[in-house]
Amino acid sequence: MSATILVADDDAAIRTVLNQALSRAGYDVRITSNAATLWRWISAGEGDLVVTDVVMPDENAFDLLPRIKKARPDLPVLVMSAQNTFMTAIRASEKGAYDYLPKPFDLTELIAIIGRALSEPKKKPARLDDDMQDGMPLVGRSAAMQEIYRVLARLMQTDLTLMITGESGTGKELVARALHDYGKRRNGPFVAINMAAIPRDLIESELFGHEKGAFTGAQTRSTGRFEQAEGGTLFLDEIGDMPMDAQTRLLRVLQQGEYTTVGGRTPIRTDVRIVAATNKDLKQSINQGLFREDLYYRLNVVPLRLPPLRDRAEDIPDLVRHFIQQGEKEGLDSKRFDQEALELMKAYAWPGNVRELENLVRRLMALYPQDVISREIIEQELRSDIADSPIAKVGTAGGSMTIAQAVEENMRTYFASFGDSLPPPGLYDRVLTEMEYPLILAALTATRGNQIKAADLLGLNRNTLRKKIRELGVSVYRSSRSA
């Protein structure tokens, strides 16, 4: 017997599309534009699955969902929303929805979810505390962020180990905190440790604690991060920098749920959720013998890759507003960014990702008296960032060096600034990006903004140059003689 799908949405076009698609998929479909009719059908025991918009003219689906779950707890409900925020996904999960789909949605994905829901309905956990819904820990409405919201919503009430990957500045710790703060361990502690920031010979002591006299200088017993995080979440940042001995100890914890302190003999049972993060390619580290393969698979139960900001540029206006609101709470002067400024920011490559954007917004709020941040201000700030980069500083006082010699000299200085460590991964692309901007800017300046001449000067196709101008946010200068 064909399943019956109840569809509620106040948009006639969406109702038509869903009716046609679900009917072709072999389902009986009943459609309505309001929550009252949907509730009448559900109360009468009709329908095997519900697909509903959040905002309807007579009632919000989040207000209706608790009644649905109380009356028919096994009825799967799929929630759709154009309000594509992290909190929308979380509220859908905690209100009892089977899944959440941001608009616009993919019909193939929707039908696949319906198939899973009908064959294996799942009950969702109890609701979160009301006061937890006021915050907005993650910001963005892009497709890349929507998928992250959905994954996190599904993981909130589990203890599965999560491996977060992504470039520096993408917000890995922020995601780990959101998973903790909105999950079932939210009443426990959240403890973070950065492996790259701790001397390698002290990492085991920091993680597992040590006994008095365990090593020179250990004058008292010290608790480790595992003990501090008991009942909560332990965030292991830059896990790729963990020494092999500590990796072996961590593997034992994941396998057996217990550890011993440094210098201790009695195993200690532990109850923590592990969230790990790295900006390194751990598979490459495994091939180089720097990371245990068995530990990798223990940590990588649920992989989550955070996109760089350049891949979610449409989120920049929302992020800017968010950082302005944060700055206002801290006493900084309120600012507004004009549209041209935002468009330029969306075209910039953001090598420092969200962290670089946040720093820029705070700097503008603190240092500029203007109420409105213009494109010219952004151009000045972003050019300054590139000029200050150790990679982009090409040239010498005497000016007698070739470009290649100047780059080589500055790259040596750049590597030396890290001491015994290495720069973050992705150096090749980062160097090319930072070199491209001043090169294209110089060509446009020399040709007074004439892109045809600049393309010839650079030896690039004109379309390629236009694309790079947009991607890098290069200002196109024009003089009155070349307009």
C-alpha positions as CSV (number, residue, x, y, z in Angstrom):
1,M,0.0,0.0,0.0
2,S,1.4,3.4,-1.0
3,A,2.3,5.8,1.9
4,T,0.4,9.0,2.3
5,I,2.4,12.2,2.6
6,L,0.9,15.3,4.2
7,V,2.4,18.5,2.8
8,A,1.8,22.0,4.3
9,D,3.3,25.1,2.8
10,D,1.8,28.6,2.2
11,D,3.7,28.9,-1.1
12,A,1.6,27.6,-4.0
13,A,4.6,27.0,-6.2
14,I,6.3,24.8,-3.6
15,R,3.0,22.9,-3.0
16,T,2.7,22.2,-6.8
17,V,6.3,21.1,-7.1
18,L,6.1,18.7,-4.1
19,N,2.8,17.3,-5.2
20,Q,4.2,16.4,-8.6
21,A,7.5,15.1,-7.4
22,L,6.1,12.9,-4.6
23,S,3.3,11.6,-6.8
24,R,5.8,10.6,-9.4
25,A,7.7,8.8,-6.6
26,G,4.7,6.7,-6.0
27,Y,3.2,8.4,-2.9
28,D,-0.3,9.6,-2.2
29,V,-0.1,13.3,-1.5
30,R,-2.4,15.6,0.4
31,I,-1.5,19.3,0.3
32,T,-2.6,22.3,2.3
33,S,-1.6,25.9,2.8
34,N,-2.2,26.1,6.6
35,A,-1.4,24.5,9.9
36,A,-5.1,24.1,10.9
37,T,-5.9,21.7,8.1
38,L,-2.6,19.8,8.7
39,W,-3.5,19.4,12.3
40,R,-7.0,18.2,11.5
41,W,-5.6,15.5,9.2
42,I,-3.0,14.4,11.8
43,S,-5.6,14.3,14.6
44,A,-7.8,12.1,12.4
45,G,-4.9,9.6,12.1
46,E,-4.3,10.4,8.4
47,G,-0.9,10.4,6.7
48,D,2.2,8.4,7.2
49,L,4.7,11.3,7.0
50,V,4.5,15.1,7.2
51,V,6.4,17.6,5.2
52,T,5.8,21.1,6.5
53,D,7.2,24.6,6.2
54,V,8.1,26.4,9.5
55,V,6.3,29.7,8.9
56,M,2.6,29.4,7.9
57,P,-0.1,32.0,8.1
58,D,-2.0,30.6,11.1
59,E,0.7,28.8,13.2
60,N,4.4,28.2,13.4
61,A,5.4,24.6,12.8
62,F,7.6,24.7,15.8
63,D,4.5,25.4,18.0
64,L,2.6,22.6,16.2
65,L,5.3,20.0,16.5
66,P,5.0,19.2,20.2
67,R,1.3,18.5,19.7
68,I,2.0,16.2,16.8
69,K,4.7,14.3,18.7
70,K,2.3,13.9,21.7
71,A,-0.6,12.8,19.6
72,R,1.3,10.6,17.2
73,P,4.9,10.1,18.4
74,D,5.8,7.7,15.6
75,L,4.8,10.1,12.8
76,P,7.9,11.4,11.0
77,V,7.9,15.1,10.4
78,L,10.2,16.8,7.9
79,V,10.6,20.5,8.5
80,M,11.5,23.0,5.7
81,S,12.5,26.6,6.3
82,A,13.9,29.6,4.4
83,Q,15.2,30.9,7.8
84,N,18.4,28.9,7.3
85,T,20.2,29.4,10.6
86,F,21.9,27.1,13.0
87,M,19.2,27.6,15.6
88,T,16.5,26.6,13.0
89,A,18.2,23.3,12.6
90,I,18.6,22.8,16.3
91,R,15.0,23.8,17.1
92,A,13.8,21.4,14.5
93,S,15.8,18.6,16.1
94,E,14.8,19.4,19.7
95,K,11.1,19.9,18.8
96,G,11.0,16.3,17.5
97,A,11.4,16.7,13.7
98,Y,12.8,13.7,11.9
99,D,15.0,16.0,9.7
100,Y,15.4,19.6,8.6
101,L,15.7,20.9,5.0
102,P,16.7,24.4,4.2
103,K,15.0,26.1,1.3
104,P,15.7,25.9,-1.6
105,F,16.0,22.1,-1.2
106,D,17.0,19.3,-3.5
107,L,14.0,17.1,-4.5
108,T,16.1,14.0,-4.9
109,E,17.5,14.4,-1.4
110,L,14.0,15.1,0.0
111,I,12.6,11.9,-1.5
112,A,15.6,9.9,-0.2
113,I,15.0,11.2,3.3
114,I,11.3,10.4,3.1
115,G,12.2,6.8,2.1
116,R,14.5,6.4,5.1
117,A,11.9,8.0,7.4
118,L,9.2,5.7,6.3
119,S,11.3,2.6,6.5
120,E,13.0,3.4,9.8
121,P,11.3,6.1,11.8
122,K,13.3,7.6,14.6
123,K,12.2,9.3,17.8
124,K,14.0,12.5,18.6
125,P,15.3,13.5,22.1
126,A,13.6,15.7,24.6
127,R,13.7,19.5,24.0
128,L,16.5,21.8,25.0
129,D,16.1,24.4,27.7
130,D,14.3,27.5,26.4
131,D,17.1,29.9,27.4
132,M,19.5,28.1,25.1
133,Q,17.7,29.3,22.0
134,D,18.7,33.0,22.5
135,G,22.3,32.5,21.3
136,M,23.6,32.1,17.8
137,P,26.9,30.2,18.1
138,L,27.2,29.6,14.3
139,V,26.4,32.1,11.6
140,G,25.7,31.7,7.9
141,R,22.9,30.6,5.5
142,S,25.1,29.2,2.7
143,A,24.6,25.7,1.5
144,A,27.9,24.6,3.0
145,M,26.8,25.8,6.5
146,Q,23.4,24.3,6.1
147,E,24.9,20.8,5.8
148,I,27.0,21.5,8.9
149,Y,23.9,22.5,10.9
150,R,22.1,19.4,9.9
151,V,25.1,17.1,10.8
152,L,25.4,18.8,14.2
153,A,21.7,18.6,14.9
154,R,21.9,14.8,14.3
155,L,24.9,14.5,16.6
156,M,23.6,16.6,19.5
157,Q,22.2,13.7,21.5
158,T,25.0,11.2,20.7
159,D,28.4,10.6,22.1
160,L,30.0,9.8,18.8
161,T,33.6,11.0,18.4
162,L,33.9,13.8,15.9
163,M,36.8,14.8,13.8
164,I,36.7,18.5,12.6
165,T,39.0,19.5,9.7
166,G,39.5,22.8,8.1
167,E,41.9,25.7,7.6
168,S,43.0,27.8,10.5
169,G,40.4,30.4,11.4
170,T,37.4,28.5,10.1
171,G,35.8,28.1,13.6
172,K,36.7,24.5,14.6
173,E,36.5,25.2,18.4
174,L,33.3,27.2,17.9
175,V,31.7,24.1,16.3
176,A,32.9,21.9,19.1
177,R,31.5,24.3,21.7
178,A,28.1,24.4,19.9
179,L,28.0,20.6,19.8
180,H,28.6,20.6,23.6
181,D,26.4,23.5,24.6
182,Y,23.4,22.2,22.7
183,G,24.0,18.4,23.3
184,K,23.2,16.1,26.1
185,R,26.5,16.8,27.9
186,R,25.8,20.6,28.1
187,N,25.6,20.4,31.9
188,G,29.1,19.0,32.1
189,P,32.4,20.9,31.5
190,F,33.8,21.8,28.1
191,V,37.6,21.5,28.2
192,A,39.9,22.4,25.3
193,I,43.6,21.7,24.8
194,N,45.7,22.8,21.8
195,M,48.4,20.3,21.1
196,A,50.5,22.8,19.1
197,A,50.6,25.2,22.1
198,I,52.1,22.8,24.7
199,P,55.7,21.5,24.8
200,R,55.7,18.0,23.5
201,D,57.2,16.5,26.6
202,L,54.4,17.9,28.7
203,I,51.4,16.8,26.6
204,E,50.9,13.5,28.4
205,S,50.9,15.2,31.8
206,E,48.5,17.9,30.5
207,L,46.1,15.3,29.2
208,F,46.2,12.6,31.9
209,G,47.6,14.4,34.9
210,H,50.6,13.3,37.0
211,E,51.4,12.0,40.4
212,K,53.7,13.7,42.9
213,G,57.3,12.9,42.0
214,A,56.5,11.5,38.6
215,F,59.2,13.7,37.1
216,T,61.5,16.5,38.0
217,G,59.4,19.4,39.1
218,A,56.3,17.4,39.9
219,Q,56.0,18.5,43.5
220,T,52.3,17.8,43.8
221,R,49.7,15.7,42.1
222,S,48.1,17.5,39.1
223,T,44.8,16.7,37.4
224,G,44.8,16.3,33.6
225,R,42.3,17.5,31.1
226,F,40.5,14.1,31.0
227,E,39.7,14.4,34.7
228,Q,38.7,18.1,34.3
229,A,36.3,17.2,31.5
230,E,34.7,14.2,33.3
231,G,31.0,14.0,32.3
232,G,31.5,16.6,29.5
233,T,33.4,17.2,26.3
234,L,37.2,17.2,25.7
235,F,38.2,19.2,22.6
236,L,41.6,18.1,21.3
237,D,42.7,20.9,18.9
238,E,45.5,20.4,16.4
239,I,45.5,16.7,17.1
240,G,48.0,16.2,14.3
241,D,50.7,17.7,16.6
242,M,50.3,15.1,19.3
243,P,53.5,13.1,19.9
244,M,53.4,9.3,19.3
245,D,53.6,8.3,23.0
246,A,50.6,10.4,23.8
247,Q,48.8,9.0,20.8
248,T,49.3,5.5,22.2
249,R,47.8,6.6,25.5
250,L,44.9,8.3,23.9
251,L,44.2,5.2,21.8
252,R,43.9,3.2,25.0
253,V,41.4,5.6,26.4
254,L,39.2,5.3,23.3
255,Q,39.5,1.5,23.2
256,Q,39.1,0.8,26.9
257,G,37.6,3.9,28.4
258,E,40.3,4.3,31.0
259,Y,43.7,5.8,31.5
260,T,46.5,6.1,34.1
261,T,48.2,9.3,35.2
262,V,51.8,9.9,34.5
263,G,53.6,8.1,37.3
264,G,50.4,6.4,38.3
265,R,49.5,2.7,38.3
266,T,45.8,2.6,39.0
267,P,43.5,2.8,35.9
268,I,41.0,5.6,36.0
269,R,37.6,5.1,34.3
270,T,36.6,8.1,32.2
271,D,33.3,9.4,30.7
272,V,34.0,12.1,28.2
273,R,33.1,12.9,24.7
274,I,36.0,13.4,22.4
275,V,36.0,16.0,19.7
276,A,39.2,16.4,17.7
277,A,40.3,19.0,15.2
278,T,43.2,19.6,12.8
279,N,44.2,21.7,9.9
280,K,46.6,19.0,8.7
281,D,46.2,16.1,6.3
282,L,46.3,13.3,8.8
283,K,46.4,10.6,6.0
284,Q,49.7,12.2,4.8
285,S,50.9,12.2,8.4
286,I,50.1,8.5,8.7
287,N,52.1,7.8,5.5
288,Q,55.0,9.8,7.0
289,G,54.8,7.7,10.2
290,L,53.8,10.8,12.3
291,F,50.3,9.7,13.2
292,R,48.8,6.3,14.2
293,E,46.4,4.9,11.6
294,D,44.4,3.0,14.3
295,L,44.0,6.2,16.3
296,Y,42.9,8.1,13.2
297,Y,40.0,5.7,12.6
298,R,39.0,5.8,16.3
299,L,38.8,9.6,16.1
300,N,37.4,9.9,12.6
301,V,34.0,8.2,13.5
302,V,32.1,11.3,12.2
303,P,34.2,13.5,9.9
304,L,33.1,17.2,9.5
305,R,35.0,19.5,7.2
306,L,34.6,23.2,7.7
307,P,34.7,25.3,4.5
308,P,37.1,28.2,4.2
309,L,35.4,31.6,4.1
310,R,36.1,32.1,0.4
311,D,33.8,29.1,-0.3
312,R,30.9,30.6,1.7
313,A,31.3,34.3,0.8
314,E,27.6,34.8,0.8
315,D,27.7,34.4,4.6
316,I,29.9,37.5,5.0
317,P,27.1,40.1,5.4
318,D,25.5,37.9,8.2
319,L,28.9,37.4,9.8
320,V,29.7,41.1,9.7
321,R,26.4,41.9,11.4
322,H,27.1,39.3,14.0
323,F,30.5,40.7,14.8
324,I,29.1,44.3,14.9
325,Q,26.5,43.1,17.5
326,Q,29.3,41.5,19.5
327,G,31.4,44.6,19.3
328,E,28.5,46.8,20.4
329,K,28.0,44.7,23.5
330,E,31.6,45.3,24.4
331,G,31.3,49.0,24.1
332,L,32.6,49.6,20.5
333,D,31.0,52.2,18.3
334,S,28.3,50.8,16.0
335,K,29.0,50.7,12.3
336,R,27.2,50.0,9.1
337,F,28.9,48.6,6.0
338,D,27.7,49.9,2.6
339,Q,26.8,47.4,-0.1
340,E,29.9,48.1,-2.2
341,A,32.1,47.4,0.8
342,L,30.3,44.1,1.4
343,E,30.7,43.1,-2.2
344,L,34.4,43.8,-2.1
345,M,34.7,41.7,1.1
346,K,32.8,38.9,-0.6
347,A,35.3,38.9,-3.4
348,Y,38.4,38.9,-1.1
349,A,40.2,35.5,-0.6
350,W,40.3,35.7,3.3
351,P,43.4,33.6,3.9
352,G,42.8,34.0,7.6
353,N,39.1,32.9,7.2
354,V,36.4,33.9,9.7
355,R,39.0,34.9,12.3
356,E,40.5,37.4,9.9
357,L,37.1,38.8,9.1
358,E,36.2,39.2,12.8
359,N,39.5,41.0,13.5
360,L,38.9,43.3,10.6
361,V,35.4,44.2,11.8
362,R,36.6,44.9,15.3
363,R,39.5,47.0,14.0
364,L,37.1,49.1,11.9
365,M,34.7,49.6,14.8
366,A,37.6,50.6,17.1
367,L,39.7,52.9,14.8
368,Y,37.4,54.5,12.3
369,P,35.1,57.5,13.3
370,Q,32.8,57.0,10.3
371,D,29.4,55.5,10.9
372,V,29.4,53.9,7.5
373,I,32.3,51.8,6.3
374,S,32.8,52.4,2.6
375,R,34.4,50.4,-0.1
376,E,37.4,52.8,0.0
377,I,38.1,51.9,3.7
378,I,37.9,48.2,3.0
379,E,40.3,48.6,0.0
380,Q,42.7,50.4,2.2
381,E,42.5,47.8,5.0
382,L,42.7,44.7,2.8
383,R,45.7,46.1,0.9
384,S,47.3,46.9,4.2
385,D,46.8,43.3,5.3
386,I,48.4,41.9,2.2
387,A,51.3,44.4,2.4
388,D,51.9,43.4,6.0
389,S,52.1,39.7,5.2
390,P,55.6,38.1,5.5
391,I,55.0,36.3,2.2
392,A,54.0,39.4,0.2
393,K,56.9,41.6,1.2
394,V,58.9,41.6,-2.0
395,G,61.8,44.0,-2.6
396,T,64.9,45.4,-0.8
397,A,66.1,48.8,0.2
398,G,68.6,48.9,-2.6
399,G,66.1,47.6,-5.2
400,S,68.8,45.7,-7.0
401,M,67.4,42.2,-6.5
402,T,65.4,40.3,-9.0
403,I,61.9,39.4,-8.0
404,A,62.9,35.8,-7.6
405,Q,65.8,36.7,-5.3
406,A,63.5,39.0,-3.2
407,V,60.9,36.3,-2.9
408,E,63.5,33.7,-1.9
409,E,64.9,36.1,0.8
410,N,61.5,36.9,2.2
411,M,60.5,33.2,2.2
412,R,63.5,32.5,4.3
413,T,62.5,35.2,6.7
414,Y,58.9,33.8,6.7
415,F,60.1,30.3,7.6
416,A,62.5,31.6,10.2
417,S,59.6,33.4,12.0
418,F,58.2,30.0,13.0
419,G,61.4,28.9,14.7
420,D,61.6,25.1,14.9
421,S,58.0,24.7,13.7
422,L,56.6,24.7,10.2
423,P,54.1,27.1,8.7
424,P,50.4,26.0,8.4
425,P,49.6,23.7,5.5
426,G,48.5,25.1,2.2
427,L,51.6,27.3,1.8
428,Y,51.8,27.0,-2.0
429,D,48.3,28.2,-2.6
430,R,48.6,30.9,0.0
431,V,51.8,32.3,-1.6
432,L,50.2,32.4,-5.0
433,T,47.1,34.1,-3.7
434,E,49.1,36.8,-1.9
435,M,51.4,37.3,-4.9
436,E,48.6,37.6,-7.3
437,Y,46.8,40.5,-5.7
438,P,49.7,43.0,-5.8
439,L,50.7,41.8,-9.2
440,I,47.3,42.4,-10.7
441,L,46.8,45.6,-8.8
442,A,50.1,46.9,-10.2
443,A,49.1,46.0,-13.7
444,L,45.8,47.7,-13.4
445,T,47.4,50.8,-11.9
446,A,50.0,51.0,-14.6
447,T,47.3,50.7,-17.3
448,R,45.0,53.2,-15.5
449,G,42.4,50.5,-15.0
450,N,42.2,49.3,-18.6
451,Q,41.6,45.6,-18.2
452,I,42.3,44.8,-21.9
453,K,45.8,46.4,-21.6
454,A,46.4,44.8,-18.2
455,A,45.5,41.4,-19.5
456,D,48.0,41.8,-22.4
457,L,50.6,43.1,-19.9
458,L,50.1,40.1,-17.7
459,G,49.8,37.6,-20.6
460,L,46.3,36.5,-19.4
461,N,43.0,36.0,-21.1
462,R,40.7,38.9,-20.4
463,N,38.0,36.6,-18.9
464,T,40.7,35.0,-16.7
465,L,41.7,38.5,-15.5
466,R,38.1,39.5,-14.8
467,K,37.6,36.3,-12.8
468,K,40.7,36.9,-10.7
469,I,39.8,40.6,-10.1
470,R,36.5,39.4,-8.7
471,E,38.0,36.5,-6.6
472,L,40.8,38.6,-5.1
473,G,38.7,41.8,-4.7
474,V,41.2,43.9,-6.7
475,S,40.2,47.5,-7.0
476,V,39.8,48.5,-10.7
477,Y,41.4,52.0,-10.9
478,R,40.3,54.3,-13.7
479,S,41.6,57.8,-14.5
480,S,39.6,60.5,-16.4
481,R,41.8,59.9,-19.5
482,S,41.0,56.1,-19.6
483,A,37.3,56.1,-18.6
